[in-house]
Amino acid sequence: QLLDKAHRDKQLPERSVSMIILLTDGDPNSGESDPSKIQENVKNAVQDKYNVYALGFGYDVKFSFLEKMALENNGIARRIYEDSDAPLQLQGFYDEVANPLLLDIEILYPKNAVSDLTQASFRQYYDGSEIVVAGRISDNSLQIFTAEVNAQTAKRNLTLSTDVNIPEAENIIQQQQYIFGDFTERLWAYLTIQQLLDQRVSARADDKKNLTDEILSLSLKYNFVTSLTSMVVTKPEDTKDETFVADKPSDDARPEQQRYYAPPASITSSSSTYVDSDPHFVISTNNHRDAVCFNIDGKPGSVLNLISDPHTGKSALCLRYDTMQVGKLVFQ
């Protein structure tokens, strides 16, 4: 009501961005208590005019309730973890949405030239964020590919256009295949899966099943772990009958404490991070300050075989390394 009144009285600039940020544990303590009714009331009140962001505190937060409410109102839901510094998490979120630069962004492509396009229209573009659109070029005879961006700034309408010479672009990709690989196709699959997961939150039962089937199909084809799939870890040959399954915990469930797979005794520590380069891994040995770095000559998602030390007989199991992921194994 305050936002509606401010807009009616022209207290806010015409092209300003208004948003509602909820800080909650997801449990209603007064008034309406039915989650479905609350979601309906919020949607009717917002009427697609504002973004609703829901920040849920603690592991016991009813995250699925907050996520659906946020997605139905052009926002996102995010957990604020109780075992971390909550003020820093809040500050980080505020920094993400503090400076909207563009409104009503729409990315246009030649008619009938593309298919399987991911989301191409967006409500806002924030300073420091990014917009990525992926799809398939369906017209194989196309030589020049044109992309046009229409948006609004605080003062005027904005139109940007660019042309890409397809044969030249294909030649560059072929020459640098060792860098690109099938990255673009996997990026399309990743974006598609994320958008299908968002649609699944608010879908009806019949539609949810179809979305689930599509998500599972893409996840298995492109080797992505999602909230609907599991990662299976098989131990070395001497215990090959033992298998560990890592499932994502339910969004509304409190994670069990100390739930992890202990690595074999030959590994003293392990860690992973992400870098902007080819996938590789690092092996460190005791009594040596230097480490050995191995670049992986293979496609993203390939499985590395067992690494062993023939002198000590100690070994470690390497899991699958995706593009830009680094693994570090330390031997005794």
NULOPA-241350 format. One record per residue (C-alpha): residue number from 1; residue in three letters; x, y, z. Coordinates in nm, 3 decimals. Layout:
titi rovex = NUM, zadren = ALA, px = X, py = Y, pz = Z
...
END
This chain:
titi rovex = 1, zadren = GLN, px = 0.000, py = 0.000, pz = 0.000
titi rovex = 2, zadren = LEU, px = 0.286, py = 0.239, pz = 0.077
titi rovex = 3, zadren = LEU, px = 0.444, py = 0.171, pz = -0.263
titi rovex = 4, zadren = ASP, px = 0.111, py = 0.208, pz = -0.444
titi rovex = 5, zadren = LYS, px = 0.046, py = 0.542, pz = -0.273
titi rovex = 6, zadren = ALA, px = 0.399, py = 0.665, pz = -0.345
titi rovex = 7, zadren = HIS, px = 0.354, py = 0.589, pz = -0.717
titi rovex = 8, zadren = ARG, px = 0.008, py = 0.746, pz = -0.731
titi rovex = 9, zadren = ASP, px = 0.138, py = 1.063, pz = -0.564
titi rovex = 10, zadren = LYS, px = 0.439, py = 1.063, pz = -0.800
titi rovex = 11, zadren = GLN, px = 0.679, py = 1.060, pz = -0.508
titi rovex = 12, zadren = LEU, px = 0.899, py = 0.814, pz = -0.697
titi rovex = 13, zadren = PRO, px = 1.065, py = 0.863, pz = -1.037
titi rovex = 14, zadren = GLU, px = 0.863, py = 0.714, pz = -1.321
titi rovex = 15, zadren = ARG, px = 1.130, py = 0.458, pz = -1.412
titi rovex = 16, zadren = SER, px = 1.245, py = 0.375, pz = -1.064
titi rovex = 17, zadren = VAL, px = 1.261, py = 0.015, pz = -0.941
titi rovex = 18, zadren = SER, px = 1.050, py = -0.075, pz = -0.640
titi rovex = 19, zadren = MET, px = 1.101, py = -0.401, pz = -0.457
titi rovex = 20, zadren = ILE, px = 0.984, py = -0.577, pz = -0.143
titi rovex = 21, zadren = ILE, px = 1.242, py = -0.765, pz = 0.065
titi rovex = 22, zadren = LEU, px = 1.106, py = -1.008, pz = 0.324
titi rovex = 23, zadren = LEU, px = 1.325, py = -1.116, pz = 0.616
titi rovex = 24, zadren = THR, px = 1.150, py = -1.411, pz = 0.774
titi rovex = 25, zadren = ASP, px = 1.172, py = -1.763, pz = 0.912
titi rovex = 26, zadren = GLY, px = 0.877, py = -1.858, pz = 0.690
titi rovex = 27, zadren = ASP, px = 0.635, py = -1.920, pz = 0.979
titi rovex = 28, zadren = PRO, px = 0.325, py = -1.695, pz = 1.000
titi rovex = 29, zadren = ASN, px = 0.260, py = -1.580, pz = 1.356
titi rovex = 30, zadren = SER, px = -0.051, py = -1.363, pz = 1.308
titi rovex = 31, zadren = GLY, px = -0.339, py = -1.327, pz = 1.066
titi rovex = 32, zadren = GLU, px = -0.358, py = -1.567, pz = 0.773
titi rovex = 33, zadren = SER, px = -0.164, py = -1.889, pz = 0.838
titi rovex = 34, zadren = ASP, px = -0.239, py = -2.098, pz = 0.528
titi rovex = 35, zadren = PRO, px = 0.078, py = -2.085, pz = 0.307
titi rovex = 36, zadren = SER, px = -0.119, py = -2.121, pz = -0.018
titi rovex = 37, zadren = LYS, px = -0.354, py = -1.838, pz = 0.079
titi rovex = 38, zadren = ILE, px = -0.061, py = -1.616, pz = 0.177
titi rovex = 39, zadren = GLN, px = 0.101, py = -1.676, pz = -0.161
titi rovex = 40, zadren = GLU, px = -0.225, py = -1.593, pz = -0.336
titi rovex = 41, zadren = ASN, px = -0.273, py = -1.274, pz = -0.131
titi rovex = 42, zadren = VAL, px = 0.080, py = -1.155, pz = -0.202
titi rovex = 43, zadren = LYS, px = 0.042, py = -1.216, pz = -0.576
titi rovex = 44, zadren = ASN, px = -0.290, py = -1.028, pz = -0.587
titi rovex = 45, zadren = ALA, px = -0.144, py = -0.737, pz = -0.391
titi rovex = 46, zadren = VAL, px = 0.176, py = -0.705, pz = -0.594
titi rovex = 47, zadren = GLN, px = 0.002, py = -0.747, pz = -0.932
titi rovex = 48, zadren = ASP, px = 0.333, py = -0.787, pz = -1.114
titi rovex = 49, zadren = LYS, px = 0.436, py = -0.429, pz = -1.029
titi rovex = 50, zadren = TYR, px = 0.715, py = -0.501, pz = -0.783
titi rovex = 51, zadren = ASN, px = 0.979, py = -0.763, pz = -0.723
titi rovex = 52, zadren = VAL, px = 0.946, py = -0.972, pz = -0.408
titi rovex = 53, zadren = TYR, px = 1.268, py = -1.108, pz = -0.256
titi rovex = 54, zadren = ALA, px = 1.240, py = -1.352, pz = 0.033
titi rovex = 55, zadren = LEU, px = 1.535, py = -1.405, pz = 0.269
titi rovex = 56, zadren = GLY, px = 1.478, py = -1.702, pz = 0.497
titi rovex = 57, zadren = PHE, px = 1.673, py = -1.735, pz = 0.822
titi rovex = 58, zadren = GLY, px = 1.792, py = -2.064, pz = 0.965
titi rovex = 59, zadren = TYR, px = 1.786, py = -2.427, pz = 0.855
titi rovex = 60, zadren = ASP, px = 1.426, py = -2.473, pz = 0.973
titi rovex = 61, zadren = VAL, px = 1.288, py = -2.208, pz = 0.738
titi rovex = 62, zadren = LYS, px = 1.004, py = -2.320, pz = 0.510
titi rovex = 63, zadren = PHE, px = 1.208, py = -2.247, pz = 0.203
titi rovex = 64, zadren = SER, px = 0.977, py = -2.404, pz = -0.057
titi rovex = 65, zadren = PHE, px = 0.698, py = -2.171, pz = 0.059
titi rovex = 66, zadren = LEU, px = 0.924, py = -1.864, pz = 0.028
titi rovex = 67, zadren = GLU, px = 1.069, py = -1.976, pz = -0.304
titi rovex = 68, zadren = LYS, px = 0.731, py = -2.015, pz = -0.469
titi rovex = 69, zadren = MET, px = 0.610, py = -1.680, pz = -0.339
titi rovex = 70, zadren = ALA, px = 0.924, py = -1.504, pz = -0.466
titi rovex = 71, zadren = LEU, px = 0.929, py = -1.669, pz = -0.809
titi rovex = 72, zadren = GLU, px = 0.561, py = -1.588, pz = -0.865
titi rovex = 73, zadren = ASN, px = 0.646, py = -1.222, pz = -0.809
titi rovex = 74, zadren = ASN, px = 0.961, py = -1.183, pz = -1.023
titi rovex = 75, zadren = GLY, px = 1.202, py = -1.228, pz = -0.735
titi rovex = 76, zadren = ILE, px = 1.419, py = -1.492, pz = -0.578
titi rovex = 77, zadren = ALA, px = 1.441, py = -1.663, pz = -0.240
titi rovex = 78, zadren = ARG, px = 1.766, py = -1.710, pz = -0.054
titi rovex = 79, zadren = ARG, px = 1.873, py = -1.875, pz = 0.269
titi rovex = 80, zadren = ILE, px = 2.057, py = -1.683, pz = 0.538
titi rovex = 81, zadren = TYR, px = 2.255, py = -1.953, pz = 0.718
titi rovex = 82, zadren = GLU, px = 2.265, py = -1.945, pz = 1.095
titi rovex = 83, zadren = ASP, px = 2.619, py = -2.078, pz = 1.124
titi rovex = 84, zadren = SER, px = 2.761, py = -1.793, pz = 0.916
titi rovex = 85, zadren = ASP, px = 2.779, py = -1.417, pz = 0.958
titi rovex = 86, zadren = ALA, px = 2.421, py = -1.306, pz = 0.882
titi rovex = 87, zadren = PRO, px = 2.506, py = -0.934, pz = 0.843
titi rovex = 88, zadren = LEU, px = 2.763, py = -1.016, pz = 0.576
titi rovex = 89, zadren = GLN, px = 2.513, py = -1.233, pz = 0.390
titi rovex = 90, zadren = LEU, px = 2.254, py = -0.954, pz = 0.403
titi rovex = 91, zadren = GLN, px = 2.511, py = -0.700, pz = 0.286
titi rovex = 92, zadren = GLY, px = 2.607, py = -0.927, pz = -0.002
titi rovex = 93, zadren = PHE, px = 2.246, py = -0.960, pz = -0.112
titi rovex = 94, zadren = TYR, px = 2.189, py = -0.584, pz = -0.086
titi rovex = 95, zadren = ASP, px = 2.497, py = -0.517, pz = -0.300
titi rovex = 96, zadren = GLU, px = 2.346, py = -0.739, pz = -0.571
titi rovex = 97, zadren = VAL, px = 2.017, py = -0.549, pz = -0.599
titi rovex = 98, zadren = ALA, px = 2.119, py = -0.199, pz = -0.489
titi rovex = 99, zadren = ASN, px = 2.192, py = -0.055, pz = -0.834
titi rovex = 100, zadren = PRO, px = 1.945, py = -0.146, pz = -1.111
titi rovex = 101, zadren = LEU, px = 2.075, py = -0.011, pz = -1.441
titi rovex = 102, zadren = LEU, px = 1.821, py = -0.133, pz = -1.698
titi rovex = 103, zadren = LEU, px = 1.450, py = -0.214, pz = -1.696
titi rovex = 104, zadren = ASP, px = 1.237, py = -0.439, pz = -1.918
titi rovex = 105, zadren = ILE, px = 1.524, py = -0.595, pz = -2.109
titi rovex = 106, zadren = GLU, px = 1.430, py = -0.792, pz = -2.419
titi rovex = 107, zadren = ILE, px = 1.676, py = -0.972, pz = -2.646
titi rovex = 108, zadren = LEU, px = 1.554, py = -1.028, pz = -3.002
titi rovex = 109, zadren = TYR, px = 1.682, py = -1.260, pz = -3.275
titi rovex = 110, zadren = PRO, px = 1.585, py = -1.307, pz = -3.642
titi rovex = 111, zadren = LYS, px = 1.247, py = -1.471, pz = -3.683
titi rovex = 112, zadren = ASN, px = 1.259, py = -1.850, pz = -3.733
titi rovex = 113, zadren = ALA, px = 1.640, py = -1.841, pz = -3.703
titi rovex = 114, zadren = VAL, px = 1.669, py = -1.983, pz = -3.349
titi rovex = 115, zadren = SER, px = 1.503, py = -2.257, pz = -3.146
titi rovex = 116, zadren = ASP, px = 1.512, py = -2.391, pz = -2.790
titi rovex = 117, zadren = LEU, px = 1.586, py = -2.041, pz = -2.665
titi rovex = 118, zadren = THR, px = 1.636, py = -1.986, pz = -2.294
titi rovex = 119, zadren = GLN, px = 1.480, py = -1.689, pz = -2.117
titi rovex = 120, zadren = ALA, px = 1.527, py = -1.378, pz = -2.333
titi rovex = 121, zadren = SER, px = 1.329, py = -1.113, pz = -2.142
titi rovex = 122, zadren = PHE, px = 1.416, py = -0.979, pz = -1.799
titi rovex = 123, zadren = ARG, px = 1.263, py = -0.729, pz = -1.558
titi rovex = 124, zadren = GLN, px = 1.589, py = -0.568, pz = -1.441
titi rovex = 125, zadren = TYR, px = 1.961, py = -0.572, pz = -1.497
titi rovex = 126, zadren = TYR, px = 2.166, py = -0.489, pz = -1.187
titi rovex = 127, zadren = ASP, px = 2.513, py = -0.345, pz = -1.165
titi rovex = 128, zadren = GLY, px = 2.761, py = -0.630, pz = -1.138
titi rovex = 129, zadren = SER, px = 2.520, py = -0.896, pz = -1.262
titi rovex = 130, zadren = GLU, px = 2.504, py = -1.064, pz = -1.603
titi rovex = 131, zadren = ILE, px = 2.245, py = -1.175, pz = -1.855
titi rovex = 132, zadren = VAL, px = 2.309, py = -1.493, pz = -2.052
titi rovex = 133, zadren = VAL, px = 2.082, py = -1.626, pz = -2.327
titi rovex = 134, zadren = ALA, px = 2.150, py = -1.950, pz = -2.514
titi rovex = 135, zadren = GLY, px = 1.975, py = -2.137, pz = -2.792
titi rovex = 136, zadren = ARG, px = 2.019, py = -2.326, pz = -3.117
titi rovex = 137, zadren = ILE, px = 2.058, py = -2.172, pz = -3.462
titi rovex = 138, zadren = SER, px = 1.792, py = -2.354, pz = -3.664
titi rovex = 139, zadren = ASP, px = 1.862, py = -2.189, pz = -4.000
titi rovex = 140, zadren = ASN, px = 2.182, py = -2.357, pz = -4.120
titi rovex = 141, zadren = SER, px = 2.200, py = -2.132, pz = -4.428
titi rovex = 142, zadren = LEU, px = 2.229, py = -1.819, pz = -4.213
titi rovex = 143, zadren = GLN, px = 2.550, py = -1.625, pz = -4.273
titi rovex = 144, zadren = ILE, px = 2.494, py = -1.317, pz = -4.058
titi rovex = 145, zadren = PHE, px = 2.333, py = -1.353, pz = -3.717
titi rovex = 146, zadren = THR, px = 2.178, py = -1.038, pz = -3.570
titi rovex = 147, zadren = ALA, px = 2.099, py = -0.984, pz = -3.204
titi rovex = 148, zadren = GLU, px = 1.912, py = -0.680, pz = -3.077
titi rovex = 149, zadren = VAL, px = 1.869, py = -0.565, pz = -2.717
titi rovex = 150, zadren = ASN, px = 1.583, py = -0.334, pz = -2.617
titi rovex = 151, zadren = ALA, px = 1.572, py = -0.189, pz = -2.266
titi rovex = 152, zadren = GLN, px = 1.492, py = 0.118, pz = -2.061
titi rovex = 153, zadren = THR, px = 1.736, py = 0.330, pz = -1.866
titi rovex = 154, zadren = ALA, px = 1.641, py = 0.583, pz = -1.600
titi rovex = 155, zadren = LYS, px = 1.602, py = 0.855, pz = -1.864
titi rovex = 156, zadren = ARG, px = 1.549, py = 0.699, pz = -2.207
titi rovex = 157, zadren = ASN, px = 1.488, py = 0.389, pz = -2.413
titi rovex = 158, zadren = LEU, px = 1.794, py = 0.194, pz = -2.519
titi rovex = 159, zadren = THR, px = 1.848, py = -0.019, pz = -2.829
titi rovex = 160, zadren = LEU, px = 2.169, py = -0.210, pz = -2.902
titi rovex = 161, zadren = SER, px = 2.234, py = -0.427, pz = -3.205
titi rovex = 162, zadren = THR, px = 2.521, py = -0.645, pz = -3.321
titi rovex = 163, zadren = ASP, px = 2.592, py = -0.869, pz = -3.619
titi rovex = 164, zadren = VAL, px = 2.793, py = -1.191, pz = -3.601
titi rovex = 165, zadren = ASN, px = 2.951, py = -1.351, pz = -3.907
titi rovex = 166, zadren = ILE, px = 2.865, py = -1.717, pz = -3.848
titi rovex = 167, zadren = PRO, px = 3.138, py = -1.875, pz = -4.068
titi rovex = 168, zadren = GLU, px = 3.404, py = -1.660, pz = -3.898
titi rovex = 169, zadren = ALA, px = 3.272, py = -1.745, pz = -3.553
titi rovex = 170, zadren = GLU, px = 3.266, py = -2.117, pz = -3.633
titi rovex = 171, zadren = ASN, px = 3.625, py = -2.098, pz = -3.759
titi rovex = 172, zadren = ILE, px = 3.741, py = -1.935, pz = -3.435
titi rovex = 173, zadren = ILE, px = 3.565, py = -2.199, pz = -3.227
titi rovex = 174, zadren = GLN, px = 3.719, py = -2.481, pz = -3.432
titi rovex = 175, zadren = GLN, px = 4.067, py = -2.333, pz = -3.392
titi rovex = 176, zadren = GLN, px = 4.019, py = -2.306, pz = -3.015
titi rovex = 177, zadren = GLN, px = 3.828, py = -2.628, pz = -2.965
titi rovex = 178, zadren = TYR, px = 4.058, py = -2.719, pz = -2.676
titi rovex = 179, zadren = ILE, px = 3.918, py = -2.418, pz = -2.489
titi rovex = 180, zadren = PHE, px = 3.554, py = -2.416, pz = -2.591
titi rovex = 181, zadren = GLY, px = 3.483, py = -2.788, pz = -2.630
titi rovex = 182, zadren = ASP, px = 3.109, py = -2.837, pz = -2.589
titi rovex = 183, zadren = PHE, px = 3.088, py = -2.551, pz = -2.338
titi rovex = 184, zadren = THR, px = 2.816, py = -2.359, pz = -2.524
titi rovex = 185, zadren = GLU, px = 2.588, py = -2.661, pz = -2.548
titi rovex = 186, zadren = ARG, px = 2.640, py = -2.745, pz = -2.181
titi rovex = 187, zadren = LEU, px = 2.571, py = -2.382, pz = -2.090
titi rovex = 188, zadren = TRP, px = 2.243, py = -2.400, pz = -2.279
titi rovex = 189, zadren = ALA, px = 2.154, py = -2.721, pz = -2.095
titi rovex = 190, zadren = TYR, px = 2.244, py = -2.569, pz = -1.756
titi rovex = 191, zadren = LEU, px = 2.033, py = -2.257, pz = -1.813
titi rovex = 192, zadren = THR, px = 1.742, py = -2.466, pz = -1.941
titi rovex = 193, zadren = ILE, px = 1.755, py = -2.693, pz = -1.636
titi rovex = 194, zadren = GLN, px = 1.759, py = -2.397, pz = -1.397
titi rovex = 195, zadren = GLN, px = 1.458, py = -2.238, pz = -1.567
titi rovex = 196, zadren = LEU, px = 1.266, py = -2.566, pz = -1.568
titi rovex = 197, zadren = LEU, px = 1.338, py = -2.605, pz = -1.196
titi rovex = 198, zadren = ASP, px = 1.194, py = -2.257, pz = -1.136
titi rovex = 199, zadren = GLN, px = 0.883, py = -2.341, pz = -1.341
titi rovex = 200, zadren = ARG, px = 0.842, py = -2.666, pz = -1.151
titi rovex = 201, zadren = VAL, px = 0.805, py = -2.479, pz = -0.819
titi rovex = 202, zadren = SER, px = 0.469, py = -2.331, pz = -0.921
titi rovex = 203, zadren = ALA, px = 0.352, py = -2.598, pz = -1.166
titi rovex = 204, zadren = ARG, px = 0.040, py = -2.811, pz = -1.127
titi rovex = 205, zadren = ALA, px = 0.073, py = -3.183, pz = -1.062
titi rovex = 206, zadren = ASP, px = 0.046, py = -3.292, pz = -1.429
titi rovex = 207, zadren = ASP, px = 0.280, py = -3.021, pz = -1.552
titi rovex = 208, zadren = LYS, px = 0.523, py = -3.087, pz = -1.268
titi rovex = 209, zadren = LYS, px = 0.565, py = -3.449, pz = -1.380
titi rovex = 210, zadren = ASN, px = 0.643, py = -3.342, pz = -1.737
titi rovex = 211, zadren = LEU, px = 0.889, py = -3.082, pz = -1.614
titi rovex = 212, zadren = THR, px = 1.053, py = -3.337, pz = -1.385
titi rovex = 213, zadren = ASP, px = 1.097, py = -3.581, pz = -1.674
titi rovex = 214, zadren = GLU, px = 1.252, py = -3.310, pz = -1.891
titi rovex = 215, zadren = ILE, px = 1.488, py = -3.199, pz = -1.613
titi rovex = 216, zadren = LEU, px = 1.600, py = -3.555, pz = -1.546
titi rovex = 217, zadren = SER, px = 1.659, py = -3.620, pz = -1.915
titi rovex = 218, zadren = LEU, px = 1.880, py = -3.312, pz = -1.956
titi rovex = 219, zadren = SER, px = 2.059, py = -3.371, pz = -1.625
titi rovex = 220, zadren = LEU, px = 2.154, py = -3.726, pz = -1.715
titi rovex = 221, zadren = LYS, px = 2.250, py = -3.638, pz = -2.072
titi rovex = 222, zadren = TYR, px = 2.481, py = -3.351, pz = -1.971
titi rovex = 223, zadren = ASN, px = 2.595, py = -3.490, pz = -1.632
titi rovex = 224, zadren = PHE, px = 2.454, py = -3.221, pz = -1.404
titi rovex = 225, zadren = VAL, px = 2.369, py = -3.284, pz = -1.041
titi rovex = 226, zadren = THR, px = 2.038, py = -3.116, pz = -0.952
titi rovex = 227, zadren = SER, px = 1.787, py = -3.128, pz = -0.668
titi rovex = 228, zadren = LEU, px = 1.620, py = -3.416, pz = -0.856
titi rovex = 229, zadren = THR, px = 1.933, py = -3.626, pz = -0.908
titi rovex = 230, zadren = SER, px = 2.205, py = -3.781, pz = -0.694
titi rovex = 231, zadren = MET, px = 2.582, py = -3.814, pz = -0.727
titi rovex = 232, zadren = VAL, px = 2.708, py = -4.169, pz = -0.678
titi rovex = 233, zadren = VAL, px = 3.064, py = -4.213, pz = -0.547
titi rovex = 234, zadren = THR, px = 3.225, py = -4.556, pz = -0.583
titi rovex = 235, zadren = LYS, px = 3.530, py = -4.642, pz = -0.369
titi rovex = 236, zadren = PRO, px = 3.847, py = -4.803, pz = -0.511
titi rovex = 237, zadren = GLU, px = 3.868, py = -5.162, pz = -0.628
titi rovex = 238, zadren = ASP, px = 3.944, py = -5.312, pz = -0.286
titi rovex = 239, zadren = THR, px = 3.600, py = -5.199, pz = -0.163
titi rovex = 240, zadren = LYS, px = 3.425, py = -5.179, pz = -0.498
titi rovex = 241, zadren = ASP, px = 3.099, py = -5.314, pz = -0.359
titi rovex = 242, zadren = GLU, px = 3.054, py = -5.007, pz = -0.138
titi rovex = 243, zadren = THR, px = 2.873, py = -4.712, pz = -0.289
titi rovex = 244, zadren = PHE, px = 2.787, py = -4.374, pz = -0.140
titi rovex = 245, zadren = VAL, px = 2.500, py = -4.162, pz = -0.265
titi rovex = 246, zadren = ALA, px = 2.499, py = -3.787, pz = -0.206
titi rovex = 247, zadren = ASP, px = 2.146, py = -3.644, pz = -0.220
titi rovex = 248, zadren = LYS, px = 2.050, py = -3.282, pz = -0.190
titi rovex = 249, zadren = PRO, px = 1.856, py = -3.237, pz = 0.136
titi rovex = 250, zadren = SER, px = 1.495, py = -3.132, pz = 0.120
titi rovex = 251, zadren = ASP, px = 1.450, py = -2.756, pz = 0.096
titi rovex = 252, zadren = ASP, px = 1.245, py = -2.759, pz = 0.415
titi rovex = 253, zadren = ALA, px = 1.455, py = -3.009, pz = 0.607
titi rovex = 254, zadren = ARG, px = 1.735, py = -2.926, pz = 0.846
titi rovex = 255, zadren = PRO, px = 2.057, py = -3.087, pz = 0.719
titi rovex = 256, zadren = GLU, px = 2.194, py = -3.363, pz = 0.936
titi rovex = 257, zadren = GLN, px = 2.508, py = -3.267, pz = 1.121
titi rovex = 258, zadren = GLN, px = 2.838, py = -3.433, pz = 1.024
titi rovex = 259, zadren = ARG, px = 2.686, py = -3.604, pz = 0.720
titi rovex = 260, zadren = TYR, px = 2.981, py = -3.664, pz = 0.492
titi rovex = 261, zadren = TYR, px = 3.188, py = -3.935, pz = 0.327
titi rovex = 262, zadren = ALA, px = 3.527, py = -3.985, pz = 0.488
titi rovex = 263, zadren = PRO, px = 3.800, py = -4.028, pz = 0.222
titi rovex = 264, zadren = PRO, px = 4.046, py = -4.319, pz = 0.228
titi rovex = 265, zadren = ALA, px = 4.325, py = -4.297, pz = 0.485
titi rovex = 266, zadren = SER, px = 4.584, py = -4.230, pz = 0.217
titi rovex = 267, zadren = ILE, px = 4.438, py = -3.883, pz = 0.160
titi rovex = 268, zadren = THR, px = 4.510, py = -3.632, pz = 0.434
titi rovex = 269, zadren = SER, px = 4.303, py = -3.347, pz = 0.295
titi rovex = 270, zadren = SER, px = 4.109, py = -3.243, pz = -0.009
titi rovex = 271, zadren = SER, px = 3.957, py = -2.927, pz = -0.145
titi rovex = 272, zadren = SER, px = 3.806, py = -2.785, pz = -0.461
titi rovex = 273, zadren = THR, px = 3.762, py = -2.445, pz = -0.617
titi rovex = 274, zadren = TYR, px = 3.694, py = -2.287, pz = -0.956
titi rovex = 275, zadren = VAL, px = 3.932, py = -2.108, pz = -1.192
titi rovex = 276, zadren = ASP, px = 3.904, py = -1.956, pz = -1.535
titi rovex = 277, zadren = SER, px = 4.117, py = -2.204, pz = -1.727
titi rovex = 278, zadren = ASP, px = 4.133, py = -2.562, pz = -1.847
titi rovex = 279, zadren = PRO, px = 4.038, py = -2.827, pz = -1.588
titi rovex = 280, zadren = HIS, px = 4.335, py = -2.965, pz = -1.399
titi rovex = 281, zadren = PHE, px = 4.430, py = -3.105, pz = -1.060
titi rovex = 282, zadren = VAL, px = 4.720, py = -3.060, pz = -0.820
titi rovex = 283, zadren = ILE, px = 4.901, py = -3.327, pz = -0.620
titi rovex = 284, zadren = SER, px = 5.116, py = -3.232, pz = -0.321
titi rovex = 285, zadren = THR, px = 5.356, py = -3.472, pz = -0.145
titi rovex = 286, zadren = ASN, px = 5.508, py = -3.457, pz = 0.200
titi rovex = 287, zadren = ASN, px = 5.851, py = -3.302, pz = 0.248
titi rovex = 288, zadren = HIS, px = 5.823, py = -3.114, pz = -0.082
titi rovex = 289, zadren = ARG, px = 5.730, py = -2.749, pz = -0.113
titi rovex = 290, zadren = ASP, px = 5.643, py = -2.781, pz = -0.481
titi rovex = 291, zadren = ALA, px = 5.325, py = -2.941, pz = -0.615
titi rovex = 292, zadren = VAL, px = 5.266, py = -3.124, pz = -0.942
titi rovex = 293, zadren = CYS, px = 4.992, py = -2.980, pz = -1.164
titi rovex = 294, zadren = PHE, px = 4.821, py = -3.199, pz = -1.426
titi rovex = 295, zadren = ASN, px = 4.614, py = -3.053, pz = -1.709
titi rovex = 296, zadren = ILE, px = 4.329, py = -3.281, pz = -1.817
titi rovex = 297, zadren = ASP, px = 4.340, py = -3.354, pz = -2.189
titi rovex = 298, zadren = GLY, px = 3.983, py = -3.458, pz = -2.241
titi rovex = 299, zadren = LYS, px = 3.627, py = -3.343, pz = -2.266
titi rovex = 300, zadren = PRO, px = 3.454, py = -3.179, pz = -1.967
titi rovex = 301, zadren = GLY, px = 3.287, py = -3.441, pz = -1.754
titi rovex = 302, zadren = SER, px = 3.540, py = -3.713, pz = -1.827
titi rovex = 303, zadren = VAL, px = 3.623, py = -3.950, pz = -1.541
titi rovex = 304, zadren = LEU, px = 3.979, py = -3.974, pz = -1.411
titi rovex = 305, zadren = ASN, px = 4.118, py = -4.310, pz = -1.319
titi rovex = 306, zadren = LEU, px = 4.273, py = -4.408, pz = -0.987
titi rovex = 307, zadren = ILE, px = 4.598, py = -4.233, pz = -0.893
titi rovex = 308, zadren = SER, px = 4.848, py = -4.445, pz = -0.702
titi rovex = 309, zadren = ASP, px = 5.202, py = -4.430, pz = -0.565
titi rovex = 310, zadren = PRO, px = 5.387, py = -4.751, pz = -0.669
titi rovex = 311, zadren = HIS, px = 5.645, py = -4.711, pz = -0.393
titi rovex = 312, zadren = THR, px = 5.416, py = -4.676, pz = -0.094
titi rovex = 313, zadren = GLY, px = 5.110, py = -4.845, pz = -0.240
titi rovex = 314, zadren = LYS, px = 4.895, py = -4.553, pz = -0.130
titi rovex = 315, zadren = SER, px = 4.619, py = -4.443, pz = -0.364
titi rovex = 316, zadren = ALA, px = 4.331, py = -4.201, pz = -0.399
titi rovex = 317, zadren = LEU, px = 4.015, py = -4.196, pz = -0.607
titi rovex = 318, zadren = CYS, px = 3.962, py = -3.904, pz = -0.843
titi rovex = 319, zadren = LEU, px = 3.603, py = -3.813, pz = -0.921
titi rovex = 320, zadren = ARG, px = 3.469, py = -3.650, pz = -1.233
titi rovex = 321, zadren = TYR, px = 3.609, py = -3.304, pz = -1.310
titi rovex = 322, zadren = ASP, px = 3.389, py = -3.061, pz = -1.501
titi rovex = 323, zadren = THR, px = 3.509, py = -2.761, pz = -1.694
titi rovex = 324, zadren = MET, px = 3.691, py = -2.500, pz = -1.482
titi rovex = 325, zadren = GLN, px = 3.698, py = -2.716, pz = -1.171
titi rovex = 326, zadren = VAL, px = 4.017, py = -2.779, pz = -0.980
titi rovex = 327, zadren = GLY, px = 4.073, py = -3.066, pz = -0.742
titi rovex = 328, zadren = LYS, px = 4.357, py = -3.098, pz = -0.491
titi rovex = 329, zadren = LEU, px = 4.468, py = -3.430, pz = -0.346
titi rovex = 330, zadren = VAL, px = 4.736, py = -3.450, pz = -0.077
titi rovex = 331, zadren = PHE, px = 4.922, py = -3.782, pz = -0.025
titi rovex = 332, zadren = GLN, px = 5.097, py = -3.900, pz = 0.290
END
